[in-house]
Amino acid sequence: MLSFSTCWNSGRHQDGEAMLQEILDLGFERVELGHGIRLSLMEGIQRRFNKGGLVISSLHNFCPLPIEITRAAPDCYQFSSTDARERDRALRHTFQTIDFAQRFGAKYVVLHLGRAPIDEATDKLVHMAEVGLLHSRTFVREKMACIKKREDKVAPYFQRARDCLARVVEYAQGKGVQLGIESRHSFEEIPNEREMATVLNEFNVPEVGYWHDFGHVQVKHNLGFLDHREWLTQAAPRLIGCHLHDTKWPGRDHLAPFMGDIDYDQLIPLLPKDTLFVFEMSPRRTKEEILEGREKWIKKYGA
């Protein structure tokens, strides 16, 4: 099943109905309301939804944006924060996202859980790979230092994230909404793959599943943090949906499918047959690129 995220066009629309119609005109019948949806867009979204002819497949937390946040910022408030007020705000906006998902009949809410308190190591490693240092001693030292620093500091942040998730799961019960815990782009973010396994084991309930982001995992694969195929094989039994975008080595992501280096033929057979694939495109992607990617995808894997 194919859907399309509003992260591609929400920033340049003032009317939610026109935003949705632009996506429908590309040939998609399902839409994910992304984390850039301003509250002012919701009236038009509701108006277009009421007309029928589309399905809201999913919402990406926080949706709508907190009114004080003016641009797409899914990590503006974090479950892992040391500040109890920030965690409370993250929870309240997540509850609101779940309520909107229920209103629109969306099956899924995609969640980020937070981050460890370390520097932006992933971007630095990507840059080092770009200039030819991937297999150098300098790269290995930098990567190992990042891993050690994260391991030394992450435990209380990971615990706070799980404590908040427990409250979100409780809130979601009985609302017909599943929570997709998303694989993250950066090694600094929570959960990494080992932590994801912990989360899925701890929250082995119908309300919680794994949300696979092809581009995020491919960046980690390119930097040697994991093997994409091995990780997806392990996580597939709990998978409920995917963000679909391609990646050019080592770290340029949110490309249309088949514009980058991801070996979909190796990965797609690992997934359940009813998997939801959400095209999550950068606003820089052209309509022509999206239409070409969609056509190729349908030809290979169906709609």
C-alpha angles and dihedrals in degrees: 000000000000127000133167129225123229089221084094096062113006092097094061100044129084094184121059094208092056090047092055093043091055089057094045089051088061088064100260119133097186126061135192114212101225134211093267096069110126118209089245090065094057097081092057092043090054091047093052092043091054090056090062129218097109140070124218099218100181148343126228114220124276098040116181101025118245105266092242092057113082103188139035105296115155091173098048089113120027134203089214095056121128087221111088090202091057092049090050091051091048090052095048093050091046090053088051091051090053090050091053090047089054091048092054096040092244115163099207143048115192115217138197113202104200140260145274118254098254135112124273094279098158095061089050092051091048090053091049090052091049091057094048102264098116095114097032126116088241091059093047092049091049092048094047091048089052092050093048094047091050094048091050094053111025103080101085092041092051091048093052090050091053092046089055092045089056089059092047091051090051090051092049095053113115094010098099092240128125122208115227112204103210127223107240132233100220130056088226092065129090127272110033114187096274089049091046089058089051092050093049092048093047093046099041092157134118092254094064131064142150121271112202119209107197095199096046094050092045091057089054089047091052091052093049099249093123146346109258096213095045093049094047090049089055096045100039097091090065097037117125102167148349142224106224121209135126130242133214112212125300109003116335106117142163091068122144114268114281093021092098144032106281112128098222093172088065095046110036095066088062093064132086112265094241094053117145112230114198116197102225104188132180113245085243092068114104126228088246092056092048094047091049092049092048093049093050092046094051091047092053104032109011133243 
